[in-house]
Amino acid sequence: MVSPDKNDTGSTAGYGVADTDALTLRNRRQNFALNMTRVFSPKTFATFRGGVGRVYIRRSGVGLGGDWPNKLGIKGVMPDVFPRFNVPGGAVTISNFGSPGNQNRRASFTTSEGHADFNMIRGDHTLKLGGSYIRFNGNEQSRQFASGQFIFNVRYTNGINASGNNIANTGMTFADFLLGRLNQVNAEYSQGNSRRSQYYAAYLEEVWKVSRSFTLTAGVRYELETPIYEVNNRMNNFDPWALNPAGGTGDIPAGVRGVVTFPERNGYGRRLVDWDPNNLAPRFGFNWRPFSSSSTVVRGGFGIFFGNPYDRNVFQVAGLGFDARGTYRDPVPFTLSQGLPPGSMVAPSPADLTLIFGTRGSKFPESQVQFLDPHRKTQYSENFNLTIQGQWRGLFFETGYLGNLGRKVIFGNINLNLVPPQLLSRTDVPIRLRRPYPQFDSDAPQIQIIAPNWGLSSYHAFNFKSERRFANGFGWVATYTWSKKIDNLTGIGTQLGDNDQVQCVYDLKHERALSTNHVPHRAVLTPIVELPFGKGKKWLKSGPLNRIAGGWQLSGIVTLQAGSPFGVQVTNGPRDILGDNADGTNLRPNIVGDINLPAGQKGKPAVGQRGIQWFNPEAFASPARFTYGNAARTIMLGPGRVGFNTALSRNIRVGERYRLQFRWEAFNAFNTPVFGVPGSNLGGGAFGISTASGDREMQFALRLYY
């Protein structure tokens, strides 16, 4: 089967080449799939599935090829499209204009795959085996702001008081723009990359029907994903332990470690990440009817499941050394008419990719190095469960246990270039020299490890379910779950409004705490009742009232849920207390008392503020200067949730074919307030106070069925 899909928007409607929406987008998707089945006998057959999928992306500014920077007199940037100008705020405001980012991007991603499965039945045994192969080719060239992004503010036109400080609400960004006085400049384009990866898998499974009441399933799966490589070796990594040859030169201390590495250069191989072949995944399961009747079933199982080693866009990072970048921050050392200094948009040559690449004083100093752990492992989970299901008359019951242990889980990006705790107080030493990698540009260079496999999680849950199938005008589904989840997964976007980030990269073991996704108790009841009025019911079986009161049905969803854990942080703690305001960390306070309020005070209205007081704010104190707090990543549960959603409906027959349904639905029917995570910033407003949101919503509907 071939399935082409072309999406060609052409030029978007706008106001010429300076319009921010003036882009040409050409996307094309092509898919080819093949499925074959071969039946050797009634009990032996094989299947094969294969295919190729390709996505082509072309994105460009409308002014592509017009050399608009030269026409506008802007020097030092590439001639791709109309440059981007950001002129925000000020007394006289104008819209940002010019082509946005990714002004000139070409990309194609091709996935080729094949899967084969063989099934054979012999008596009480069913044998299954098979394998998979997937190849990924990704080719991309992105000229991000190749013609420049020029950003202005009121730095040069605001008022200055006698102390030399800026006067608030003065100056005009538009005036800075007319003067050509820049606050920030970004110009960048990539040489492009062609990255490759392959996936192999094989499995073997046997299902053995031991008896009429007992079935056993056992198997094993093996998976291997090759390390990413780039066809032209246009990738970078980082060796944190290698001696840097730049040590002892200029202002770089002798003996510093950490070098930027490149494939097949300076003694490093083509693949900068090791192979991880230890991906054997056993599986086991059973199904048992312990009694002669079929009303009770016991099921259980265990399995190891490997995840994607390239989550979080890892496949598209680590391209340092193969881009041309001209990035300047406040103060920018040139005006708009002067343009970027000569050589700003020159990409490094192969001769520049030495072990001193990126260091201070080198030809291409870098303030950010992103890299993958050379010993990166594949994440996996261990899943196990035991469930008992039973039925008695019209009632269905289910109770069970579920466990999920995540290991080597993808962690958030971490900056490794933070000042060690024992050196925080050494203010007599410049902060750059207190960092483990002082050889790179700026006082706070980011040496960022991308999505390391440092995460772990443990989830255990007991659940109970009861169901009464609708009969005699009444039915329900009721569930209750008790669970507990512990993890150290920080900075990956799963937090529920707290400070779910690392406090100290040198003490990751204390990041383990109750997960912000932990919900210890959750009960849901969904009843449905047919009101006992009208024809065939107990009351008002006939007469005029039958036509009004008959045929009504009431249903609802009742949710009772405990709160999730949250943590507390110190406002501006990394800057004011630790003195190291690098990205990606928070400072937690010291716990100096009982965080719980006295009996009867928790959940009561706060004094002088809107909301309820949830914990004791006096139990927290800022740590001493240059020290970390002792509070855990999460400290207590936030407010729970009570929800009532109801629906009242009536079906009206119109002849034999048509049915008219009227529905009245109320969400949060009793206007129950939903309280959020309490204020968790020590030193900020509303600390310890939770505010409510949520209103009752109602809607009416009329539907015709035919």
Disulfide bonds with the S-S distance in Angstrom:
none
